[in-house]
Amino acid sequence: MRALSRLLRHHDVFQAENYEQAEQILRDERLDLIVTDCVMPGRSGVDVLLTARTLQPKATRVMLSAYPPSDLQQLIDDGLIDEFFSKPWERGVAEELERVVAEGLAKAAAAPDSTAADETTD
């Protein structure tokens, strides 16, 4: 997660330890980028992204996980997950994640009501 923290160091970052905290952030803040792990205490990162799709429909949704959901491809095809990255990261993944973050934030900045905030959940 150090690489992710380094990528986002110039942005507002909200962190949640579990689904309930993530849901509160999703309700209270305007987010441009949402990064979550699949495995979380209690409900999963998939649940976070399902809620995010409703509460933050314009946000880019990224999932990181060593244990991807069994229906990962369907979740991507359905538009719930914009990008997925496996952990542990292989060489070059940090650069790819940096590209995804830059594109997500650029997309948000181009939107008329953008505030350029980010969220990460672990």
C-alpha positions as CSV (number, residue, x, y, z in Angstrom):
1,M,0.0,0.0,0.0
2,R,3.0,2.3,0.2
3,A,3.1,2.6,-3.6
4,L,-0.6,3.6,-3.6
5,S,-0.1,6.1,-0.8
6,R,2.8,7.6,-2.7
7,L,0.7,7.9,-5.9
8,L,-2.1,9.7,-4.0
9,R,0.1,11.9,-1.7
10,H,-1.0,15.1,-3.4
11,H,-4.7,14.3,-3.2
12,D,-7.3,14.2,-0.4
13,V,-7.5,10.6,0.7
14,F,-10.2,9.1,2.9
15,Q,-9.5,5.7,4.5
16,A,-12.0,3.1,5.8
17,E,-11.2,0.0,7.8
18,N,-14.6,-1.7,7.1
19,Y,-17.7,-1.4,5.0
20,E,-19.6,0.8,7.5
21,Q,-16.8,3.4,7.5
22,A,-16.6,3.3,3.7
23,E,-20.4,3.7,3.4
24,Q,-20.3,6.8,5.6
25,I,-17.5,8.3,3.5
26,L,-19.5,7.5,0.3
27,R,-22.5,9.4,1.8
28,D,-20.5,12.4,3.2
29,E,-17.9,13.1,0.6
30,R,-17.6,13.8,-3.2
31,L,-15.2,11.2,-4.5
32,D,-13.5,10.9,-7.9
33,L,-11.6,7.7,-7.3
34,I,-12.5,4.7,-5.1
35,V,-9.9,2.1,-4.4
36,T,-10.8,-0.9,-2.2
37,D,-9.6,-4.4,-1.4
38,C,-11.9,-7.2,-2.0
39,V,-11.5,-8.7,1.4
40,M,-12.5,-6.5,4.3
41,P,-13.8,-7.1,7.8
42,G,-17.5,-7.7,7.6
43,R,-18.9,-7.0,4.2
44,S,-16.6,-7.1,1.1
45,G,-15.1,-4.6,-1.2
46,V,-17.6,-5.7,-3.8
47,D,-20.3,-4.4,-1.4
48,V,-18.4,-1.1,-1.1
49,L,-18.3,-0.8,-4.9
50,L,-22.0,-1.7,-5.2
51,T,-22.9,1.1,-2.8
52,A,-20.4,3.4,-4.5
53,R,-22.0,2.8,-7.9
54,T,-25.3,4.2,-6.4
55,L,-23.9,7.0,-4.2
56,Q,-20.9,8.0,-6.4
57,P,-21.8,7.0,-9.9
58,K,-19.1,9.1,-11.6
59,A,-16.2,7.9,-9.5
60,T,-13.7,5.5,-11.0
61,R,-13.9,2.2,-9.1
62,V,-10.6,0.2,-8.6
63,M,-10.3,-3.1,-6.7
64,L,-7.0,-4.5,-5.4
65,S,-6.9,-8.1,-4.0
66,A,-4.9,-11.2,-3.5
67,Y,-8.3,-13.0,-3.4
68,P,-10.4,-11.8,-6.3
69,P,-14.1,-12.5,-6.3
70,S,-15.1,-15.6,-8.2
71,D,-17.3,-13.5,-10.5
72,L,-14.6,-10.9,-11.2
73,Q,-15.0,-10.9,-15.0
74,Q,-18.8,-10.5,-14.7
75,L,-18.3,-7.6,-12.2
76,I,-16.0,-5.9,-14.7
77,D,-18.3,-6.6,-17.6
78,D,-21.2,-5.1,-15.6
79,G,-19.2,-1.9,-15.0
80,L,-19.0,-2.4,-11.2
81,I,-15.2,-2.6,-11.3
82,D,-13.3,-0.2,-13.7
83,E,-9.9,-1.7,-13.0
84,F,-8.6,-4.7,-11.0
85,F,-5.1,-5.3,-9.7
86,S,-3.9,-8.5,-8.1
87,K,-1.7,-8.5,-5.0
88,P,1.1,-9.0,-4.5
89,W,2.0,-6.7,-7.2
90,E,4.2,-7.8,-10.0
91,R,6.8,-5.6,-11.7
92,G,5.2,-2.8,-13.6
93,V,1.8,-2.8,-11.7
94,A,2.6,0.4,-9.9
95,E,3.1,2.2,-13.2
96,E,-0.2,0.8,-14.5
97,L,-2.0,1.8,-11.3
98,E,-0.5,5.2,-11.6
99,R,-2.0,5.4,-15.1
100,V,-5.4,4.4,-13.9
101,V,-5.3,6.9,-11.0
102,A,-4.2,9.7,-13.4
103,E,-7.0,8.8,-15.9
104,G,-9.6,8.6,-13.2
105,L,-8.7,11.9,-11.7
106,A,-8.5,13.5,-15.2
107,K,-11.9,12.2,-16.0
108,A,-13.3,13.7,-12.7
109,A,-11.5,17.0,-13.3
110,A,-13.2,17.3,-16.7
111,A,-16.6,16.8,-15.1
112,P,-18.5,20.0,-14.4
113,D,-19.0,19.4,-10.6
114,S,-15.6,17.9,-9.8
115,T,-13.8,18.4,-6.5
116,A,-10.9,16.0,-7.1
117,A,-11.1,14.0,-3.9
118,D,-10.0,10.4,-3.5
119,E,-10.8,7.5,-1.3
120,T,-8.9,4.4,-0.4
121,T,-10.2,1.6,1.6
122,D,-8.2,-1.3,3.0
